[in-house]
Amino acid sequence: MFGLMKRETMQEIGMTEQQVSRFMEYIQPALIEGVKVAMEDNRKATHQIIRTQKDTNERISAIDAKIEGEYVSPQDITAIDFAIENRASEFLDKQGLQLTIENILDLPNMDIREQVVRRKKIERQRKNDLGRLKSKILVEVRKYLGMKGNAPKNHIKRKDVDRAIQFIKDLRYSEIA
């Protein structure tokens, strides 16, 4: 051991080779024990960090799951509303309006004011029919997603938005009529 020390250094501290050798034999177990303790403390700290990291990851996973299970955002509601309105318009265009024959036949024979009133009535009827179809489609979507038919729109889960939109696209008129 004392071979590591230069002779000049030994002379500077005033120790002989034998004294340095005995000193090293005396201090070596304490140094080794100190290194062992430091390594054990390091190991414990590492395990504590790993446990903390696992806890943090579990908390983050729980938060992610909670966020994923949360209700839809306003943009998702708008997307669902748009899909419902498009589908209802398609159904209404295919089905057509329930007009009486006299409404159609009398239209050219009426004066302008009566034609405007009749057209407004037809527009109101279309708007009313569109609203009914939209309502029926929304009830069917909620039932498809396992909700009550009268549950609020914003209670649709975020993860179900894509399923809802796909259901609306695949919906047939016979399923809601």
ZIPEBEL-V712736 format. One record per helix or strand of 3 or more residues. SS is the DSSP state (H for helix, E for strand). FROM is the first residue (numbers start at 1). LEN is the number of residues. If there is no record, write none. Layout:
BEGIN
{{SS;FROM;LEN} {SS;FROM;LEN}}
END
This chain:
BEGIN
{{H;2;3} {H;7;7} {H;17;53} {H;74;22} {H;101;7} {H;112;33} {H;153;3} {H;158;13} {H;173;4}}
END
